[in-house]
Amino acid sequence: MRVTRIFAAAALALVSTFAAAAAPAAAPAVKTAAAATGADANAGAEQAIRKTLQTLELDVPVESVASSPVGGLYEVKLQGGRVLYASPDGQFVMQGYLYQIKDGKPVNLTEKTERLGVAKLINGIPTAEMVVYPAKGETKSHITVFTDTTCPYCHKLHAEVPELNRQGIEVRYLAFPRQGMGSEGDQQLQAVWCSSDRKASMDKMVDGKQIKAAKCANPVSKQFELGQSIGVNGTPAIVLESGQVIPGYQPAPQLAKLALAK
Protein backbone atom coordinates (compact mmCIF):
# COMPACT_ATOMS: atom_id res chain seq x y z
CA MET A 1 0.00 0.00 0.00
CA ARG A 2 1.16 3.60 -0.50
CA VAL A 3 2.96 5.30 2.37
CA THR A 4 0.35 8.06 2.43
CA ARG A 5 -2.36 5.48 3.14
CA ILE A 6 -0.71 3.42 5.83
CA PHE A 7 -2.57 5.01 8.69
CA ALA A 8 -5.98 4.61 7.09
CA ALA A 9 -5.26 0.96 6.37
CA ALA A 10 -3.49 -0.07 9.57
CA ALA A 11 -5.05 -0.56 12.98
CA LEU A 12 -2.52 1.67 14.73
CA ALA A 13 -3.05 4.47 17.22
CA LEU A 14 -1.27 7.70 16.32
CA VAL A 15 0.36 10.03 18.78
CA SER A 16 -0.19 13.75 18.58
CA THR A 17 2.85 14.66 20.65
CA PHE A 18 6.29 13.19 21.18
CA ALA A 19 5.62 12.95 24.89
CA ALA A 20 2.72 10.59 24.25
CA ALA A 21 4.99 8.30 22.28
CA ALA A 22 7.49 8.09 25.11
CA ALA A 23 5.09 7.97 28.07
CA PRO A 24 5.64 4.87 30.28
CA ALA A 25 1.94 4.09 30.54
CA ALA A 26 1.51 4.06 26.75
CA ALA A 27 4.74 2.29 25.89
CA PRO A 28 5.98 0.06 28.72
CA ALA A 29 8.61 -1.54 26.48
CA VAL A 30 10.51 1.77 26.51
CA LYS A 31 11.58 1.05 30.13
CA THR A 32 13.37 -2.11 29.06
CA ALA A 33 15.11 -0.31 26.19
CA ALA A 34 16.15 2.55 28.47
CA ALA A 35 17.73 0.12 30.92
CA ALA A 36 19.84 -1.52 28.24
CA THR A 37 23.05 -0.16 26.78
CA GLY A 38 22.74 2.42 24.00
CA ALA A 39 23.70 -0.08 21.29
CA ASP A 40 21.32 -2.73 22.61
CA ALA A 41 18.53 -0.19 22.93
CA ASN A 42 18.95 0.96 19.33
CA ALA A 43 19.12 -2.62 18.05
CA GLY A 44 16.01 -3.57 20.00
CA ALA A 45 14.12 -0.52 18.81
CA GLU A 46 15.08 -1.14 15.20
CA GLN A 47 13.88 -4.74 15.44
CA ALA A 48 10.56 -3.72 17.01
CA ILE A 49 9.96 -0.93 14.48
CA ARG A 50 10.79 -3.11 11.49
CA LYS A 51 8.44 -5.80 12.80
CA THR A 52 5.61 -3.27 13.06
CA LEU A 53 6.24 -1.93 9.56
CA GLN A 54 6.23 -5.47 8.16
CA THR A 55 2.68 -5.93 9.44
CA LEU A 56 1.65 -2.84 7.44
CA GLU A 57 2.82 -4.50 4.21
CA LEU A 58 4.34 -1.30 2.84
CA ASP A 59 5.15 -1.40 -0.86
CA VAL A 60 8.30 0.64 -0.14
CA PRO A 61 11.28 -1.09 1.51
CA VAL A 62 12.74 0.28 4.75
CA GLU A 63 16.31 1.49 4.20
CA SER A 64 17.29 2.35 7.76
CA VAL A 65 16.06 2.93 11.30
CA ALA A 66 18.04 5.28 13.54
CA SER A 67 17.64 7.70 16.43
CA SER A 68 16.09 11.03 15.49
CA PRO A 69 17.14 14.42 16.93
CA VAL A 70 14.24 14.06 19.40
CA GLY A 71 14.69 11.74 22.38
CA GLY A 72 12.31 8.77 22.40
CA LEU A 73 11.63 9.04 18.65
CA TYR A 74 13.22 7.04 15.84
CA GLU A 75 13.64 8.10 12.21
CA VAL A 76 12.67 5.54 9.58
CA LYS A 77 14.03 6.12 6.07
CA LEU A 78 12.15 4.45 3.24
CA GLN A 79 13.47 3.69 -0.22
CA GLY A 80 12.86 6.76 -2.37
CA GLY A 81 13.67 9.22 0.41
CA ARG A 82 10.39 9.21 2.37
CA VAL A 83 10.67 9.48 6.17
CA LEU A 84 8.47 8.16 8.99
CA TYR A 85 8.90 8.41 12.76
CA ALA A 86 8.28 5.70 15.34
CA SER A 87 8.42 5.07 19.07
CA PRO A 88 11.17 2.68 20.30
CA ASP A 89 8.67 -0.14 20.92
CA GLY A 90 7.21 0.14 17.41
CA GLN A 91 3.67 0.67 18.72
CA PHE A 92 3.41 4.26 17.51
CA VAL A 93 4.16 5.46 13.98
CA MET A 94 3.89 9.00 12.65
CA GLN A 95 4.10 10.58 9.22
CA GLY A 96 4.67 14.31 9.06
CA TYR A 97 7.22 17.09 9.30
CA LEU A 98 9.67 17.43 12.17
CA TYR A 99 10.82 21.02 12.72
CA GLN A 100 13.71 22.40 14.72
CA ILE A 101 13.58 26.00 15.84
CA LYS A 102 17.02 27.42 15.14
CA ASP A 103 17.88 31.07 15.77
CA GLY A 104 14.17 31.79 16.00
CA LYS A 105 13.41 30.22 12.62
CA PRO A 106 11.86 26.81 11.83
CA VAL A 107 14.06 24.29 10.00
CA ASN A 108 12.21 21.40 8.35
CA LEU A 109 14.40 18.44 9.31
CA THR A 110 12.14 15.91 7.59
CA GLU A 111 12.27 17.72 4.26
CA LYS A 112 16.04 18.08 4.57
CA THR A 113 16.47 14.34 5.16
CA GLU A 114 14.07 13.42 2.36
CA ARG A 115 15.89 15.65 -0.13
CA LEU A 116 19.20 14.01 0.72
CA GLY A 117 17.63 10.59 0.12
CA VAL A 118 16.13 11.63 -3.23
CA ALA A 119 19.41 13.25 -4.33
CA LYS A 120 21.36 10.09 -3.52
CA LEU A 121 18.86 7.96 -5.43
CA ILE A 122 18.44 10.15 -8.53
CA ASN A 123 22.05 11.31 -8.83
CA GLY A 124 23.16 7.70 -8.59
CA ILE A 125 21.38 6.68 -11.80
CA PRO A 126 23.88 6.14 -14.64
CA THR A 127 23.50 8.80 -17.33
CA ALA A 128 23.68 5.95 -19.86
CA GLU A 129 20.11 5.11 -18.81
CA MET A 130 18.89 8.67 -19.47
CA VAL A 131 18.44 11.05 -22.37
CA VAL A 132 20.99 13.75 -21.62
CA TYR A 133 21.29 17.30 -22.97
CA PRO A 134 24.72 18.53 -21.83
CA ALA A 135 25.43 22.06 -20.67
CA LYS A 136 27.21 24.44 -23.01
CA GLY A 137 30.67 25.13 -21.65
CA GLU A 138 31.10 24.64 -17.92
CA THR A 139 28.52 22.38 -16.24
CA LYS A 140 27.36 24.38 -13.23
CA SER A 141 24.50 22.10 -12.20
CA HIS A 142 22.05 19.56 -13.51
CA ILE A 143 18.34 18.80 -13.30
CA THR A 144 16.62 15.46 -13.79
CA VAL A 145 13.19 15.58 -15.43
CA PHE A 146 10.59 12.83 -15.38
CA THR A 147 8.94 13.35 -18.77
CA ASP A 148 6.25 12.02 -21.09
CA THR A 149 6.37 12.77 -24.82
CA THR A 150 2.55 13.10 -24.90
CA CYS A 151 2.58 15.82 -22.21
CA PRO A 152 2.05 19.42 -23.49
CA TYR A 153 3.90 21.03 -20.58
CA CYS A 154 6.79 18.62 -21.13
CA HIS A 155 6.93 19.96 -24.69
CA LYS A 156 7.00 23.50 -23.35
CA LEU A 157 9.87 22.68 -21.00
CA HIS A 158 11.72 20.82 -23.75
CA ALA A 159 11.65 23.94 -25.93
CA GLU A 160 13.56 25.76 -23.18
CA VAL A 161 16.25 23.10 -22.73
CA PRO A 162 18.71 24.97 -25.03
CA GLU A 163 18.40 28.04 -22.79
CA LEU A 164 19.04 25.96 -19.68
CA ASN A 165 22.05 24.39 -21.40
CA ARG A 166 23.40 27.86 -22.26
CA GLN A 167 23.25 28.76 -18.57
CA GLY A 168 25.42 25.78 -17.67
CA ILE A 169 22.63 23.40 -16.65
CA GLU A 170 22.66 19.83 -17.89
CA VAL A 171 19.17 18.41 -18.46
CA ARG A 172 18.70 14.70 -17.84
CA TYR A 173 15.48 12.96 -18.83
CA LEU A 174 13.89 9.95 -17.15
CA ALA A 175 10.78 8.26 -18.54
CA PHE A 176 7.45 8.61 -16.77
CA PRO A 177 4.42 7.55 -18.86
CA ARG A 178 1.79 9.56 -16.95
CA GLN A 179 -1.09 7.34 -18.09
CA GLY A 180 0.71 4.18 -17.04
CA MET A 181 2.48 1.31 -18.70
CA GLY A 182 0.94 0.26 -22.00
CA SER A 183 -0.24 3.82 -22.74
CA GLU A 184 0.66 5.80 -25.85
CA GLY A 185 3.25 7.70 -23.83
CA ASP A 186 4.81 4.44 -22.69
CA GLN A 187 5.11 3.20 -26.28
CA GLN A 188 6.65 6.48 -27.41
CA LEU A 189 9.11 6.60 -24.54
CA GLN A 190 10.20 3.01 -25.16
CA ALA A 191 10.83 3.90 -28.81
CA VAL A 192 12.98 6.86 -27.75
CA TRP A 193 15.00 4.78 -25.30
CA CYS A 194 15.49 2.03 -27.90
CA SER A 195 16.77 4.47 -30.52
CA SER A 196 20.42 4.65 -31.48
CA ASP A 197 20.26 8.45 -31.04
CA ARG A 198 17.98 9.15 -28.09
CA LYS A 199 18.36 12.94 -28.24
CA ALA A 200 17.37 13.14 -31.89
CA SER A 201 14.49 10.75 -31.31
CA MET A 202 13.28 12.73 -28.28
CA ASP A 203 13.37 15.95 -30.32
CA LYS A 204 11.37 14.38 -33.15
CA MET A 205 8.81 12.76 -30.85
CA VAL A 206 8.20 15.99 -28.94
CA ASP A 207 7.83 17.73 -32.31
CA GLY A 208 5.01 15.35 -33.19
CA LYS A 209 6.98 13.16 -35.57
CA GLN A 210 6.91 9.39 -35.35
CA ILE A 211 10.11 7.43 -35.07
CA LYS A 212 10.92 3.82 -35.80
CA ALA A 213 12.91 1.80 -33.32
CA ALA A 214 13.19 -1.92 -32.79
CA LYS A 215 11.96 -3.28 -29.48
CA CYS A 216 14.71 -3.59 -26.89
CA ALA A 217 15.34 -4.08 -23.20
CA ASN A 218 14.83 -0.60 -21.77
CA PRO A 219 14.48 1.13 -18.38
CA VAL A 220 11.11 2.83 -18.95
CA SER A 221 9.12 0.68 -16.49
CA LYS A 222 11.92 0.87 -13.91
CA GLN A 223 12.05 4.66 -14.19
CA PHE A 224 8.26 4.88 -13.95
CA GLU A 225 8.35 2.91 -10.69
CA LEU A 226 11.25 5.03 -9.45
CA GLY A 227 9.24 8.20 -10.04
CA GLN A 228 6.30 6.79 -8.14
CA SER A 229 8.55 5.86 -5.22
CA ILE A 230 9.60 9.48 -4.72
CA GLY A 231 6.07 10.84 -5.09
CA VAL A 232 5.90 11.77 -8.78
CA ASN A 233 2.32 11.64 -10.04
CA GLY A 234 2.46 13.89 -13.09
CA THR A 235 4.80 15.36 -15.69
CA PRO A 236 7.03 17.17 -15.96
CA ALA A 237 8.46 16.50 -12.51
CA ILE A 238 11.82 18.20 -12.00
CA VAL A 239 14.42 17.01 -9.50
CA LEU A 240 17.18 19.48 -8.64
CA GLU A 241 20.71 18.34 -7.89
CA SER A 242 19.92 18.92 -4.20
CA GLY A 243 17.07 16.40 -4.31
CA GLN A 244 14.29 18.99 -4.21
CA VAL A 245 11.34 17.83 -6.32
CA ILE A 246 9.48 20.51 -8.27
CA PRO A 247 6.11 19.26 -9.57
CA GLY A 248 5.08 20.79 -12.88
CA TYR A 249 6.51 23.12 -15.48
CA GLN A 250 8.69 26.06 -14.50
CA PRO A 251 9.88 28.76 -16.96
CA ALA A 252 13.58 28.55 -17.79
CA PRO A 253 14.63 31.74 -15.93
CA GLN A 254 12.92 30.62 -12.72
CA LEU A 255 14.13 27.03 -13.06
CA ALA A 256 17.70 28.14 -13.74
CA LYS A 257 17.66 30.30 -10.62
CA LEU A 258 16.57 27.32 -8.52
CA ALA A 259 19.06 24.95 -10.15
CA LEU A 260 22.01 27.29 -9.69
CA ALA A 261 21.21 28.33 -6.13
CA LYS A 262 23.73 27.12 -3.58
ZIMODA-V326672 format. One record per residue. N is the residue number from 1. RES is the residue in one small letter. PHI is phi in degrees with one decimal (NA if undefined). OMEGA is omega in radians with two decimals (999 if undefined). D_CENTER is the distance of its C-alpha to the mean C-alpha in whole Angstrom. Layout:
n->N res->RES phi->PHI omega->OMEGA d_center->D_CENTER
n->N res->RES phi->PHI omega->OMEGA d_center->D_CENTER
This chain:
n->1 res->m phi->NA omega->-3.13 d_center->16
n->2 res->r phi->-68.7 omega->-3.13 d_center->13
n->3 res->v phi->-59.0 omega->-3.10 d_center->12
n->4 res->t phi->-69.1 omega->-3.11 d_center->13
n->5 res->r phi->-112.8 omega->-3.00 d_center->17
n->6 res->i phi->-65.5 omega->-3.07 d_center->18
n->7 res->f phi->-78.4 omega->3.09 d_center->20
n->8 res->a phi->-74.2 omega->-3.06 d_center->22
n->9 res->a phi->-93.8 omega->-3.07 d_center->22
n->10 res->a phi->-101.1 omega->3.13 d_center->23
n->11 res->a phi->-89.5 omega->3.14 d_center->27
n->12 res->l phi->-118.6 omega->3.02 d_center->25
n->13 res->a phi->-89.1 omega->3.13 d_center->27
n->14 res->l phi->-101.4 omega->3.07 d_center->24
n->15 res->v phi->-99.2 omega->3.11 d_center->26
n->16 res->s phi->-98.1 omega->3.08 d_center->26
n->17 res->t phi->-137.3 omega->3.13 d_center->27
n->18 res->f phi->-67.3 omega->-3.13 d_center->26
n->19 res->a phi->-63.1 omega->-3.14 d_center->30
n->20 res->a phi->-64.2 omega->-3.13 d_center->30
n->21 res->a phi->-69.3 omega->-3.07 d_center->27
n->22 res->a phi->-100.1 omega->-3.07 d_center->30
n->23 res->a phi->-63.9 omega->-3.11 d_center->33
n->24 res->p phi->-57.6 omega->-3.07 d_center->35
n->25 res->a phi->-66.1 omega->-3.08 d_center->37
n->26 res->a phi->-86.2 omega->-3.07 d_center->33
n->27 res->a phi->-138.9 omega->-3.08 d_center->32
n->28 res->p phi->-59.9 omega->-3.11 d_center->35
n->29 res->a phi->-65.6 omega->-3.14 d_center->33
n->30 res->v phi->-61.4 omega->-3.13 d_center->32
n->31 res->k phi->-60.0 omega->-3.13 d_center->36
n->32 res->t phi->-64.0 omega->3.14 d_center->36
n->33 res->a phi->-64.0 omega->-3.11 d_center->32
n->34 res->a phi->-67.5 omega->-3.12 d_center->34
n->35 res->a phi->-79.6 omega->-3.12 d_center->37
n->36 res->a phi->-82.9 omega->3.06 d_center->36
n->37 res->t phi->-67.0 omega->-3.12 d_center->35
n->38 res->g phi->-58.3 omega->-3.12 d_center->31
n->39 res->a phi->-65.5 omega->3.13 d_center->30
n->40 res->d phi->-65.3 omega->-3.14 d_center->31
n->41 res->a phi->-63.5 omega->-3.14 d_center->30
n->42 res->n phi->-65.1 omega->3.14 d_center->26
n->43 res->a phi->-65.0 omega->3.13 d_center->27
n->44 res->g phi->-67.3 omega->3.12 d_center->28
n->45 res->a phi->-65.3 omega->3.14 d_center->26
n->46 res->e phi->-61.3 omega->3.14 d_center->23
n->47 res->q phi->-62.4 omega->-3.13 d_center->25
n->48 res->a phi->-65.7 omega->-3.12 d_center->26
n->49 res->i phi->-67.4 omega->3.12 d_center->22
n->50 res->r phi->-62.6 omega->3.12 d_center->21
n->51 res->k phi->-63.3 omega->3.11 d_center->24
n->52 res->t phi->-62.4 omega->-3.10 d_center->23
n->53 res->l phi->-67.0 omega->3.08 d_center->19
n->54 res->q phi->-64.2 omega->3.13 d_center->21
n->55 res->t phi->-68.8 omega->3.13 d_center->23
n->56 res->l phi->-81.1 omega->3.13 d_center->21
n->57 res->e phi->53.7 omega->3.08 d_center->20
n->58 res->l phi->-62.3 omega->3.08 d_center->16
n->59 res->d phi->-91.2 omega->3.11 d_center->14
n->60 res->v phi->-123.0 omega->-3.12 d_center->11
n->61 res->p phi->-62.8 omega->3.06 d_center->13
n->62 res->v phi->-84.6 omega->-3.14 d_center->14
n->63 res->e phi->-88.9 omega->-3.11 d_center->13
n->64 res->s phi->-159.9 omega->3.04 d_center->16
n->65 res->v phi->-130.0 omega->-3.10 d_center->18
n->66 res->a phi->-150.7 omega->3.11 d_center->19
n->67 res->s phi->-60.8 omega->3.06 d_center->22
n->68 res->s phi->-94.9 omega->3.10 d_center->20
n->69 res->p phi->-64.7 omega->-3.12 d_center->22
n->70 res->v phi->-102.1 omega->3.12 d_center->24
n->71 res->g phi->-58.6 omega->3.12 d_center->27
n->72 res->g phi->80.2 omega->-3.13 d_center->27
n->73 res->l phi->-136.2 omega->-3.14 d_center->23
n->74 res->y phi->-108.4 omega->-3.14 d_center->20
n->75 res->e phi->-100.0 omega->-3.13 d_center->17
n->76 res->v phi->-111.3 omega->3.11 d_center->15
n->77 res->k phi->-96.3 omega->3.11 d_center->11
n->78 res->l phi->-101.7 omega->3.09 d_center->10
n->79 res->q phi->-60.1 omega->-3.09 d_center->8
n->80 res->g phi->102.6 omega->3.05 d_center->4
n->81 res->g phi->99.9 omega->-3.12 d_center->5
n->82 res->r phi->-65.6 omega->-3.09 d_center->7
n->83 res->v phi->-127.9 omega->3.00 d_center->10
n->84 res->l phi->-121.6 omega->3.06 d_center->14
n->85 res->y phi->-128.0 omega->-3.08 d_center->17
n->86 res->a phi->-145.3 omega->3.04 d_center->20
n->87 res->s phi->-76.8 omega->-3.08 d_center->24
n->88 res->p phi->-59.2 omega->-3.12 d_center->26
n->89 res->d phi->-88.9 omega->3.11 d_center->27
n->90 res->g phi->76.0 omega->-3.10 d_center->24
n->91 res->q phi->-85.8 omega->-3.13 d_center->26
n->92 res->f phi->-126.6 omega->3.14 d_center->24
n->93 res->v phi->-130.3 omega->-3.14 d_center->20
n->94 res->m phi->-128.7 omega->3.01 d_center->19
n->95 res->q phi->-125.8 omega->-3.12 d_center->15
n->96 res->g phi->163.4 omega->-3.09 d_center->15
n->97 res->y phi->-89.6 omega->3.04 d_center->16
n->98 res->l phi->-108.6 omega->-3.11 d_center->18
n->99 res->y phi->-108.2 omega->2.98 d_center->20
n->100 res->q phi->-118.6 omega->3.11 d_center->22
n->101 res->i phi->-87.4 omega->-3.07 d_center->25
n->102 res->k phi->-125.0 omega->-3.10 d_center->26
n->103 res->d phi->54.0 omega->3.10 d_center->29
n->104 res->g phi->79.4 omega->-3.11 d_center->29
n->105 res->k phi->-124.2 omega->-3.14 d_center->26
n->106 res->p phi->-77.7 omega->3.05 d_center->23
n->107 res->v phi->-114.1 omega->-3.12 d_center->20
n->108 res->n phi->-81.3 omega->-3.10 d_center->16
n->109 res->l phi->-69.0 omega->3.14 d_center->16
n->110 res->t phi->-64.6 omega->-3.14 d_center->13
n->111 res->e phi->-62.1 omega->3.12 d_center->11
n->112 res->k phi->-61.5 omega->3.13 d_center->12
n->113 res->t phi->-66.4 omega->-3.12 d_center->11
n->114 res->e phi->-65.0 omega->3.13 d_center->7
n->115 res->r phi->-64.0 omega->3.11 d_center->8
n->116 res->l phi->-62.4 omega->3.12 d_center->9
n->117 res->g phi->-66.0 omega->3.13 d_center->7
n->118 res->v phi->-66.6 omega->-3.14 d_center->4
n->119 res->a phi->-59.8 omega->3.14 d_center->8
n->120 res->k phi->-61.4 omega->-3.10 d_center->10
n->121 res->l phi->-70.1 omega->-3.06 d_center->8
n->122 res->i phi->-71.9 omega->-3.11 d_center->8
n->123 res->n phi->-70.5 omega->3.11 d_center->11
n->124 res->g phi->-87.9 omega->3.13 d_center->13
n->125 res->i phi->-75.3 omega->3.12 d_center->13
n->126 res->p phi->-60.6 omega->3.14 d_center->17
n->127 res->t phi->-63.9 omega->3.10 d_center->18
n->128 res->a phi->-64.0 omega->3.13 d_center->20
n->129 res->e phi->-94.9 omega->-3.08 d_center->18
n->130 res->m phi->-115.6 omega->2.91 d_center->17
n->131 res->v phi->-108.5 omega->-2.96 d_center->19
n->132 res->v phi->-112.8 omega->3.04 d_center->20
n->133 res->y phi->-113.7 omega->-3.03 d_center->22
n->134 res->p phi->-66.3 omega->3.06 d_center->23
n->135 res->a phi->-69.8 omega->3.04 d_center->24
n->136 res->k phi->-87.1 omega->-3.11 d_center->28
n->137 res->g phi->76.6 omega->-3.11 d_center->30
n->138 res->e phi->-68.4 omega->3.06 d_center->27
n->139 res->t phi->-84.4 omega->-3.09 d_center->24
n->140 res->k phi->-91.4 omega->3.14 d_center->23
n->141 res->s phi->-167.9 omega->3.05 d_center->19
n->142 res->h phi->-144.4 omega->3.01 d_center->16
n->143 res->i phi->-126.2 omega->3.09 d_center->14
n->144 res->t phi->-117.0 omega->-3.03 d_center->12
n->145 res->v phi->-117.2 omega->2.97 d_center->12
n->146 res->f phi->-79.1 omega->-2.99 d_center->12
n->147 res->t phi->-128.8 omega->3.07 d_center->15
n->148 res->d phi->-140.7 omega->-3.08 d_center->18
n->149 res->t phi->-67.9 omega->3.08 d_center->22
n->150 res->t phi->-96.8 omega->-3.04 d_center->23
n->151 res->c phi->-94.8 omega->-3.11 d_center->21
n->152 res->p phi->-57.2 omega->-3.13 d_center->23
n->153 res->y phi->-73.2 omega->3.02 d_center->21
n->154 res->c phi->-68.6 omega->3.08 d_center->19
n->155 res->h phi->-63.1 omega->-3.14 d_center->23
n->156 res->k phi->-63.2 omega->3.11 d_center->24
n->157 res->l phi->-65.9 omega->-3.11 d_center->21
n->158 res->h phi->-61.3 omega->3.13 d_center->22
n->159 res->a phi->-64.9 omega->-3.11 d_center->25
n->160 res->e phi->-100.7 omega->3.11 d_center->24
n->161 res->v phi->-58.9 omega->3.11 d_center->23
n->162 res->p phi->-57.1 omega->3.12 d_center->26
n->163 res->e phi->-67.7 omega->3.09 d_center->26
n->164 res->l phi->-63.2 omega->3.10 d_center->23
n->165 res->n phi->-60.5 omega->3.14 d_center->24
n->166 res->r phi->-63.8 omega->-3.14 d_center->28
n->167 res->q phi->-88.5 omega->3.07 d_center->26
n->168 res->g phi->88.5 omega->-3.11 d_center->24
n->169 res->i phi->-108.1 omega->3.06 d_center->21
n->170 res->e phi->-82.0 omega->-3.14 d_center->20
n->171 res->v phi->-108.5 omega->-3.13 d_center->18
n->172 res->r phi->-114.7 omega->-3.14 d_center->16
n->173 res->y phi->-100.4 omega->2.92 d_center->15
n->174 res->l phi->-118.8 omega->-3.09 d_center->13
n->175 res->a phi->-85.3 omega->3.06 d_center->15
n->176 res->f phi->-147.5 omega->3.10 d_center->14
n->177 res->p phi->-65.5 omega->-2.97 d_center->17
n->178 res->r phi->-63.0 omega->3.12 d_center->16
n->179 res->q phi->-99.7 omega->3.04 d_center->19
n->180 res->g phi->93.8 omega->3.11 d_center->18
n->181 res->m phi->-66.5 omega->-3.11 d_center->20
n->182 res->g phi->91.8 omega->3.14 d_center->23
n->183 res->s phi->-76.9 omega->3.10 d_center->23
n->184 res->e phi->-60.6 omega->3.13 d_center->25
n->185 res->g phi->-61.7 omega->3.12 d_center->22
n->186 res->d phi->-61.5 omega->-3.13 d_center->21
n->187 res->q phi->-62.3 omega->3.14 d_center->24
n->188 res->q phi->-66.5 omega->-3.12 d_center->24
n->189 res->l phi->-65.3 omega->3.10 d_center->21
n->190 res->q phi->-62.8 omega->3.11 d_center->22
n->191 res->a phi->-64.2 omega->3.11 d_center->26
n->192 res->v phi->-62.3 omega->-3.08 d_center->24
n->193 res->w phi->-69.1 omega->3.12 d_center->22
n->194 res->c phi->-92.7 omega->-3.13 d_center->26
n->195 res->s phi->-78.4 omega->3.10 d_center->28
n->196 res->s phi->-72.2 omega->3.09 d_center->29
n->197 res->d phi->-125.0 omega->-3.05 d_center->28
n->198 res->r phi->-64.2 omega->-3.14 d_center->25
n->199 res->k phi->-60.7 omega->-3.13 d_center->25
n->200 res->a phi->-62.6 omega->3.14 d_center->28
n->201 res->s phi->-67.9 omega->3.09 d_center->27
n->202 res->m phi->-61.7 omega->3.14 d_center->24
n->203 res->d phi->-59.2 omega->-3.12 d_center->27
n->204 res->k phi->-66.1 omega->-3.11 d_center->29
n->205 res->m phi->-64.8 omega->3.11 d_center->27
n->206 res->v phi->-65.7 omega->-3.14 d_center->26
n->207 res->d phi->-80.0 omega->3.09 d_center->29
n->208 res->g phi->90.8 omega->-3.14 d_center->30
n->209 res->k phi->-93.6 omega->3.11 d_center->32
n->210 res->q phi->-86.2 omega->3.10 d_center->32
n->211 res->i phi->-125.3 omega->3.11 d_center->31
n->212 res->k phi->-111.2 omega->3.11 d_center->32
n->213 res->a phi->-149.7 omega->3.12 d_center->31
n->214 res->a phi->-67.8 omega->3.09 d_center->31
n->215 res->k phi->-62.0 omega->-3.13 d_center->29
n->216 res->c phi->-153.4 omega->3.00 d_center->27
n->217 res->a phi->-69.7 omega->-3.06 d_center->24
n->218 res->n phi->-143.6 omega->-3.05 d_center->21
n->219 res->p phi->-94.1 omega->-3.04 d_center->17
n->220 res->v phi->-58.9 omega->-3.12 d_center->17
n->221 res->s phi->-65.5 omega->3.13 d_center->16
n->222 res->k phi->-64.6 omega->-3.14 d_center->14
n->223 res->q phi->-71.3 omega->3.07 d_center->12
n->224 res->f phi->-62.7 omega->3.11 d_center->12
n->225 res->e phi->-65.7 omega->3.10 d_center->11
n->226 res->l phi->-61.3 omega->3.12 d_center->8
n->227 res->g phi->-59.9 omega->3.12 d_center->7
n->228 res->q phi->-61.9 omega->-3.09 d_center->8
n->229 res->s phi->-66.8 omega->3.11 d_center->6
n->230 res->i phi->-102.0 omega->3.04 d_center->3
n->231 res->g phi->97.6 omega->3.10 d_center->6
n->232 res->v phi->-71.8 omega->3.09 d_center->8
n->233 res->n phi->-134.6 omega->3.10 d_center->11
n->234 res->g phi->-165.0 omega->-3.12 d_center->13
n->235 res->t phi->-127.3 omega->-0.13 d_center->14
n->236 res->p phi->-74.5 omega->3.01 d_center->14
n->237 res->a phi->-120.6 omega->-2.99 d_center->11
n->238 res->i phi->-107.5 omega->3.11 d_center->11
n->239 res->v phi->-112.1 omega->3.10 d_center->9
n->240 res->l phi->-74.8 omega->3.13 d_center->11
n->241 res->e phi->-58.0 omega->-3.13 d_center->12
n->242 res->s phi->-74.6 omega->-3.09 d_center->12
n->243 res->g phi->99.1 omega->3.09 d_center->8
n->244 res->q phi->-69.0 omega->3.14 d_center->9
n->245 res->v phi->-100.8 omega->3.13 d_center->7
n->246 res->i phi->-110.0 omega->-3.14 d_center->11
n->247 res->p phi->-79.7 omega->3.06 d_center->12
n->248 res->g phi->95.8 omega->-3.11 d_center->15
n->249 res->y phi->-66.6 omega->3.01 d_center->18
n->250 res->q phi->-132.1 omega->3.10 d_center->19
n->251 res->p phi->-59.8 omega->-3.07 d_center->22
n->252 res->a phi->-52.1 omega->-3.13 d_center->23
n->253 res->p phi->-60.3 omega->3.14 d_center->24
n->254 res->q phi->-69.2 omega->-3.13 d_center->22
n->255 res->l phi->-67.1 omega->3.12 d_center->19
n->256 res->a phi->-63.2 omega->3.13 d_center->21
n->257 res->k phi->-61.9 omega->3.13 d_center->21
n->258 res->l phi->-67.6 omega->-3.09 d_center->18
n->259 res->a phi->-67.3 omega->-3.07 d_center->17
n->260 res->l phi->-93.4 omega->-3.14 d_center->20
n->261 res->a phi->-68.3 omega->3.13 d_center->20
n->262 res->k phi->-115.6 omega->999 d_center->20
